[in-house]
Amino acid sequence: MTTISWLLIVHALVGVALLGAITHQAVSLLYRRPAHGARFLARYAGVNTRGFTTAVISLYVAQVTLGAVIYPSYRLNVRIPFEEMSLGWAIGIFELKEHFAGIGLGMLPFYARVWSAEPGKTPSPRRLGISLTLAFIVWLDFLVGHVLNNIRGLA
């Protein structure tokens, strides 16, 4: 197994962990307790959402860093065949994936600031907005990466 293959496996595992952390946080923010029922969802949402902030930031930075290390191999071994197969849409959605990942990386300081502030000083809509935006970016990037890897992966 090549180094790139190992890096792809780690990239995928970090991606799944990030996906789980940001989704868990987002569900916890959105969940409104009903009078009865939905015990699983209540347990899933019943976490300290502030505790996920460090995990999300660390995993996001690790994910982008791993993606940057893998990127030259992608450019040579995947993108060129996509062009040869006339899969311009695949190239385009990967470009969107890169751009959204960069936007998310730029949002992390704001995300950290909003979550580190005292609960009474930071309005809930800010936390909800930044967390849901990051969740959207993580889900989009994960799904795009998965689809493109299924078409033609590095490993």
C-alpha positions as a Markdown table, in Angstrom:
| # | Residue | x | y | z |
|---|---|---|---|---|
| 1 | Met | 0.0 | 0.0 | 0.0 |
| 2 | Thr | 1.4 | 3.4 | -0.9 |
| 3 | Thr | 1.7 | 6.4 | 1.3 |
| 4 | Ile | -1.1 | 8.1 | -0.6 |
| 5 | Ser | -3.4 | 5.2 | 0.1 |
| 6 | Trp | -2.7 | 5.5 | 3.8 |
| 7 | Leu | -3.3 | 9.2 | 3.7 |
| 8 | Leu | -6.6 | 8.7 | 1.9 |
| 9 | Ile | -7.7 | 6.2 | 4.6 |
| 10 | Val | -6.8 | 8.7 | 7.4 |
| 11 | His | -8.4 | 11.5 | 5.4 |
| 12 | Ala | -11.6 | 9.4 | 5.2 |
| 13 | Leu | -11.5 | 8.5 | 8.9 |
| 14 | Val | -11.0 | 12.1 | 10.0 |
| 15 | Gly | -13.8 | 13.1 | 7.6 |
| 16 | Val | -16.2 | 10.7 | 9.3 |
| 17 | Ala | -15.2 | 11.9 | 12.8 |
| 18 | Leu | -15.7 | 15.5 | 11.7 |
| 19 | Leu | -19.0 | 14.7 | 10.1 |
| 20 | Gly | -20.1 | 13.0 | 13.3 |
| 21 | Ala | -19.0 | 15.8 | 15.6 |
| 22 | Ile | -20.5 | 18.7 | 13.6 |
| 23 | Thr | -23.7 | 16.7 | 13.0 |
| 24 | His | -24.0 | 15.9 | 16.7 |
| 25 | Gln | -23.6 | 19.6 | 17.5 |
| 26 | Ala | -26.1 | 20.7 | 14.9 |
| 27 | Val | -28.7 | 18.2 | 16.0 |
| 28 | Ser | -28.2 | 19.3 | 19.6 |
| 29 | Leu | -28.8 | 22.9 | 18.6 |
| 30 | Leu | -31.9 | 22.2 | 16.6 |
| 31 | Tyr | -33.6 | 19.7 | 18.9 |
| 32 | Arg | -36.6 | 20.9 | 20.8 |
| 33 | Arg | -37.7 | 18.4 | 23.5 |
| 34 | Pro | -41.2 | 17.1 | 22.9 |
| 35 | Ala | -43.5 | 16.3 | 25.8 |
| 36 | His | -43.1 | 12.5 | 25.2 |
| 37 | Gly | -41.3 | 10.0 | 22.9 |
| 38 | Ala | -38.2 | 10.4 | 20.8 |
| 39 | Arg | -35.9 | 9.0 | 23.6 |
| 40 | Phe | -33.1 | 8.1 | 21.2 |
| 41 | Leu | -33.1 | 11.6 | 19.7 |
| 42 | Ala | -33.2 | 13.2 | 23.2 |
| 43 | Arg | -30.2 | 11.2 | 24.3 |
| 44 | Tyr | -28.4 | 12.0 | 21.0 |
| 45 | Ala | -29.1 | 15.7 | 21.4 |
| 46 | Gly | -28.5 | 15.8 | 25.2 |
| 47 | Val | -24.8 | 16.6 | 25.1 |
| 48 | Asn | -22.6 | 19.6 | 26.0 |
| 49 | Thr | -22.5 | 21.2 | 22.6 |
| 50 | Arg | -19.7 | 23.6 | 23.6 |
| 51 | Gly | -17.5 | 20.5 | 24.2 |
| 52 | Phe | -17.6 | 19.8 | 20.5 |
| 53 | Thr | -16.0 | 23.1 | 19.5 |
| 54 | Thr | -12.4 | 22.0 | 20.0 |
| 55 | Ala | -13.0 | 18.7 | 18.3 |
| 56 | Val | -14.7 | 20.3 | 15.3 |
| 57 | Ile | -11.9 | 22.8 | 14.9 |
| 58 | Ser | -9.1 | 20.3 | 15.3 |
| 59 | Leu | -10.7 | 17.8 | 13.0 |
| 60 | Tyr | -11.5 | 20.4 | 10.4 |
| 61 | Val | -7.9 | 21.7 | 10.3 |
| 62 | Ala | -6.6 | 18.1 | 10.2 |
| 63 | Gln | -8.9 | 17.3 | 7.3 |
| 64 | Val | -7.9 | 20.4 | 5.2 |
| 65 | Thr | -4.3 | 19.7 | 5.9 |
| 66 | Leu | -4.6 | 16.0 | 4.8 |
| 67 | Gly | -6.5 | 17.2 | 1.7 |
| 68 | Ala | -3.7 | 19.6 | 0.9 |
| 69 | Val | -1.1 | 16.9 | 1.2 |
| 70 | Ile | -3.1 | 14.5 | -1.1 |
| 71 | Tyr | -4.0 | 17.2 | -3.6 |
| 72 | Pro | -1.0 | 17.0 | -5.9 |
| 73 | Ser | -1.7 | 13.3 | -6.5 |
| 74 | Tyr | -5.3 | 14.1 | -7.2 |
| 75 | Arg | -4.3 | 16.7 | -9.8 |
| 76 | Leu | -2.1 | 14.2 | -11.7 |
| 77 | Asn | -3.9 | 10.9 | -11.2 |
| 78 | Val | -7.6 | 11.8 | -11.1 |
| 79 | Arg | -8.2 | 15.2 | -12.6 |
| 80 | Ile | -6.5 | 14.4 | -15.9 |
| 81 | Pro | -8.5 | 11.2 | -16.5 |
| 82 | Phe | -11.7 | 13.2 | -15.6 |
| 83 | Glu | -10.7 | 15.6 | -18.4 |
| 84 | Glu | -10.0 | 12.8 | -20.8 |
| 85 | Met | -13.4 | 11.2 | -19.9 |
| 86 | Ser | -15.1 | 14.6 | -20.5 |
| 87 | Leu | -16.4 | 14.7 | -16.9 |
| 88 | Gly | -16.3 | 18.5 | -16.6 |
| 89 | Trp | -19.1 | 18.3 | -14.0 |
| 90 | Ala | -16.9 | 16.2 | -11.8 |
| 91 | Ile | -14.0 | 18.6 | -12.0 |
| 92 | Gly | -16.5 | 21.5 | -11.3 |
| 93 | Ile | -17.9 | 19.9 | -8.1 |
| 94 | Phe | -14.4 | 19.2 | -6.9 |
| 95 | Glu | -13.6 | 22.9 | -7.4 |
| 96 | Leu | -16.7 | 23.8 | -5.4 |
| 97 | Lys | -15.6 | 21.3 | -2.7 |
| 98 | Glu | -12.2 | 23.1 | -2.5 |
| 99 | His | -13.8 | 26.5 | -2.3 |
| 100 | Phe | -16.3 | 25.5 | 0.4 |
| 101 | Ala | -13.5 | 23.9 | 2.4 |
| 102 | Gly | -11.6 | 27.2 | 2.2 |
| 103 | Ile | -14.6 | 29.2 | 3.3 |
| 104 | Gly | -15.1 | 26.8 | 6.2 |
| 105 | Leu | -11.5 | 27.2 | 7.2 |
| 106 | Gly | -11.9 | 30.9 | 7.2 |
| 107 | Met | -15.0 | 30.6 | 9.4 |
| 108 | Leu | -13.3 | 28.7 | 12.2 |
| 109 | Pro | -12.0 | 31.7 | 14.1 |
| 110 | Phe | -15.6 | 33.1 | 14.2 |
| 111 | Tyr | -16.9 | 29.7 | 15.1 |
| 112 | Ala | -14.4 | 29.5 | 18.0 |
| 113 | Arg | -15.3 | 33.0 | 19.2 |
| 114 | Val | -19.0 | 32.4 | 19.1 |
| 115 | Trp | -18.7 | 29.2 | 21.0 |
| 116 | Ser | -16.2 | 30.5 | 23.6 |
| 117 | Ala | -18.4 | 33.5 | 24.6 |
| 118 | Glu | -20.6 | 33.3 | 27.6 |
| 119 | Pro | -24.1 | 31.9 | 26.8 |
| 120 | Gly | -25.8 | 35.1 | 27.8 |
| 121 | Lys | -23.6 | 37.3 | 25.7 |
| 122 | Thr | -23.8 | 35.4 | 22.4 |
| 123 | Pro | -27.2 | 35.2 | 20.9 |
| 124 | Ser | -28.3 | 31.6 | 20.0 |
| 125 | Pro | -28.9 | 32.5 | 16.3 |
| 126 | Arg | -25.2 | 33.2 | 15.8 |
| 127 | Arg | -24.2 | 29.8 | 17.1 |
| 128 | Leu | -27.0 | 28.1 | 15.2 |
| 129 | Gly | -26.0 | 29.9 | 12.0 |
| 130 | Ile | -22.3 | 29.3 | 12.1 |
| 131 | Ser | -22.7 | 25.7 | 13.2 |
| 132 | Leu | -25.3 | 24.9 | 10.5 |
| 133 | Thr | -23.2 | 26.5 | 7.9 |
| 134 | Leu | -20.1 | 24.5 | 8.9 |
| 135 | Ala | -22.3 | 21.3 | 9.0 |
| 136 | Phe | -23.5 | 22.1 | 5.5 |
| 137 | Ile | -19.9 | 22.5 | 4.2 |
| 138 | Val | -18.7 | 19.3 | 5.9 |
| 139 | Trp | -21.6 | 17.3 | 4.6 |
| 140 | Leu | -21.2 | 18.7 | 1.1 |
| 141 | Asp | -17.5 | 18.1 | 1.0 |
| 142 | Phe | -17.9 | 14.6 | 2.4 |
| 143 | Leu | -20.5 | 13.6 | -0.2 |
| 144 | Val | -18.7 | 15.2 | -3.1 |
| 145 | Gly | -15.4 | 13.5 | -2.1 |
| 146 | His | -17.2 | 10.2 | -1.8 |
| 147 | Val | -18.9 | 10.4 | -5.2 |
| 148 | Leu | -15.8 | 11.5 | -7.0 |
| 149 | Asn | -13.8 | 8.7 | -5.3 |
| 150 | Asn | -16.4 | 6.2 | -6.5 |
| 151 | Ile | -15.9 | 7.5 | -10.1 |
| 152 | Arg | -12.1 | 7.4 | -9.9 |
| 153 | Gly | -10.2 | 7.3 | -6.7 |
| 154 | Leu | -6.5 | 7.6 | -6.0 |
| 155 | Ala | -6.1 | 4.2 | -4.3 |
